[in-house]
Amino acid sequence: MNGWADGIRNAIDYIEANLTEPVRIEEIAAKAYVSPYYFQRIFHALCGVSVGEYIRNRRLSAAAQALSRSDARVLDIALKYGYESQDSFSRAFTKFHGVSPTAAKERGVHLKAFAPLQIKITLEGGSVMEYKIVEKPCFTVIGKARTFSYDTSYQEIPKYWAAHMQSPDAERLCGMYGVCMSKGKTDFEYLIADDYCPLREIPEDFTARTIPSGIWAIFPCRGPIVETLQSTNRCIWDEWFPNSREYQPAGDYSVEAYPEMPHENPAEDYCEIWIPVRKAE
């Protein structure tokens, strides 16, 4: 568990040391010894905000202190903390603090502070987390793909599912899976998907993706789907992986599996989170 916490702590320390410098997610993730895809998922699960939100909030907090304690020009502070123009900085600053950068220079103005995250190891009452390790061959899925930002995916993906289930596409795409695949520095691809049938043509508006063979850690989720998916995901990164001496996350993808249709009683819903893993080094 120390190594896991140390990795996240190293990444946060790196961010803090470079608040006035351009930082790349690849460099941040390297400090935590995981891929950018998994680092961003882990960070959001553990910290409650995305990496991008954390950096923006820390910079705006530091910028407010700089404005209130010096005679520096607003433009100079804007450029120092990574904004290309005074206007873009002013909009972000006002949205975060509730006052303009110019007003922040006045005495007695209330500003918001966003403190650096502190990673602490705590011992809590033992909890049981159900899982199984399964080896699977490669498999192909087809479905509707959309790109999501790590910043807003927790809010937007449930909306994406709700819109799909009410659309005509729901008749030809059941939604056996929700597949997440790394796409870029700040985005990832998410597919509402079914198993691919080689005997059928892939519709023009569908996307096919092949999931590599490998070992998976499978975590059951019982209860209302959105809540249990997100709470189980947090437990995976907050409890299971930090305490697992045998497995580490692998690959830049993960799967939500829906072997059952939603029940009339949400408490009876069942789905699974599949995380590709490898033997710990």
N, C-alpha and C positions, 0 to 999 in steps of 0.2 A: 504493500500500500504506500510506503514511503516513496518508492520510485515513481509511482503514478502521480502522487501529489506534487512531488518535486518537479516533474515535467511541466505540469500546469503552472506551478509557481515560477519556473524559469521563463515560461512564455509571457506571463504577466510582467515579470521584471523587465523583460526585453521591450515590451510595449511601453512601460513607464520610462525606460531610458531613452526612448525614441519618440516621445510625443511630438517633438518639433521636427521630426524627420519623416520622409516617406517610408512606410513599412509595407512589406509584401506578406501575404498570408503564408506563402511557402516558408519564409524565414521564421515567422512566428511559430508555425506548426513544428518546424524542425527542432525548436527548443523543447518541445513536449514529446519528441520522438514518435510522432504519428503523422499520417498524411493530412494535408489541408482539409480534405473532405471530413475525415473523422474528427479532427481538432475542432472544426466549427460546430459539429453536432455535439461533441462532448462539452464544449464551452457553454453552449446554450443550455444544455441539460443541467450542468452543474451551477451555472452562474445566473441563469434566468434572463440573460440578455445575449444578443449575438455579439460576435467579435467586433463587427463594424459599429454597433451601437455603443459598445464599451469604449472604443477608441474615440468616437465622436464626443461622447459625454465627458470623458476625461479631458479631452482637448478644450472643450467649451468651459469646463470647470477651471482648468488652469488659465485659460484666456481671461476669465473674469477676475481672477486674482491678479493677473498681470495688469489689467486695466485699472483696477481699484488701488493698486499700490505704486503706480508709476505715472509718468507724464507721456508715455509712449502713444503714438498716433494709433487710431483704430486700424488703419490700413496696415501698419507695421505688425500689429498683433495678429491680424487676419492672415497675413502671409506667413508669419512665424508658425502658426498652427495649421497650416496646410490648405488654406482657402485661396482660391485663385483671384477673388475680387472682394472688395469691401462689402458690396451688396449681398453676395452669397453668405458671407460671414455674418452680416447683420441679421439676415433672415433666420439663420440657424441659431444665432445667439439669442435673439428675441423669443423665438419659439421655446428654447430651453429655459431661459432665465425669467422670461416675462417682462423684461425691460431691454432697451436698446443698449448697444455697446457704449454709446455716448453717455447715456444715463448711468451706466455702471461706474463711471468715473466720479460721480457725486457721492459725497459722504452720506452714510446712513441708508443707502439703497440696499434692499434685500436681494441677495443673489443665492443661487443654488449651488451646493457643493456635491460633487460626485466623487467619493473617496476611492482610492485604489483598492481593488479586491485583495483580501487576505485569505490565503488558503490555509485552513487549519484542519488537522486530523483529530477527529473526535471518536470516542467509543460510545456506541449506543446499544440499547437492548437488541439481542440477536433477533434477526428476522429470517424467515424462510422464503427463498426465491426459487420458484420452480423453473427448471430448464432441462434441455437434453442436447447432447452433441450428436449430430447426424452427418454422415458423408453423403453428398448428393452428386449425381452426374450433372453435366451442363444441361441447361434447358432454355428454350426460347419462348418469349412471350410477345404478344402483340397488343397494342392498345393506343390510347390517346395520350400524347405526351405534351407536357407543358413545363416551362422553365420557371423556377421559383427562386427567390432570394432567401438566403439564410436568415436575413433580418425579419422577414414576415411570414415564413413558411408555416409556423405553428398556427397562425390565424387563417392563412389563405388556403391551405390544402383541405381542411374540412369544408370550406366553401366550394372548392373545386369538386369535391365528391358530391355535395348536396346538389350542385347545378347539374352534374352528370346524371344522377339518379332521377332527376325530373325531366331529362331531355330524351329525345327519340333514340339517342345512342345507347341508352340503358337496355334496349331490347336486343341489340347485337353485341353488346359488351357487358358481361355480367359484373366484372370487377372482382376477379379471383385474387388479384394482387394489387398492391401499391408498391411500385419499384422506384427506389431512389438511386440515382447514378450521378457521380461527379461530372460536372460540365465545365465550370470555370472557377475563377478565384472567389467570386461572391455568389454564384448561382449553382443550382443543381437541377437535373432533369427528374421529373416525377411522372410516372406512367400509371394510369388506371388500366390494368391489363388482364388478359386471360392467357391460358396456354395456347401456343401456336399449333395449329393443325396443318401438317404439310400438304394435305389433300385439298386445302382451300387457298384461294388467292388472298393476298393481303390487301385489304381495301386501301385506296389511294390516300385516305386521310388518317390511316393508322400507321404506327411505327413499330418495327420489330427490333427486339433487343435480345441478345444471347447472354445468359448468366453463366459464368464459368463454373466448372466442376470444382468441388472443394469440400471443406469441413465447415459446418454451420453450427452456431449456438442458437437454439430455438427457444423462445420465451413465450409461454401462453399468456393471453390477456383475457380476463373474464370480467364482463360488466359493460356498461355504456362505452361504446367504442372509442370516441374521441378522448374521453377522460382517462380510460385505462391504457390506451396506446401511449399517451403522453406521460402518464405517471410511471408506467413500466419502462419506458425509454429512459426516464431520469434515473430509475433504480439500476438499470443496466450499467450506466456510466458512473453513477454515484456509489454503487455498492458492489455489483457483480465483478466488473473488470478490475477495480482496485484491489479486490480480494482474491482474484484468480491468479494462481501461480503457474497454471498450466497453459492458459490460452491468452493470446493477444488478438486485437482486431486486425483483419486482413482485407485487402481489396478496397475499392472506392465505391461501394454500392451496398445496399441493404434492401430487405424485402419485408413488406407487411403481407401476410397471407390471410385470406378470408375463406376458410373451408366451409363456413356456414352462412346462410343468409341471415340478416338481422331479424331478431325475434320481436314479437309484439311487446314483450317485456324487455327493455334494454338491459336489465340486470342479468338476463340469460345469454347475452351476446358473447361470441367467442371469436377471437382472432389470434394471430401469432406475429411476433417480430423475429425475423431471421437475420443474424449478423454473421458474416463470414469470419472465420477465425483461423489462426495458425498456432502451432506449438510455441510457447514462450521460449525465448532464448536464454 
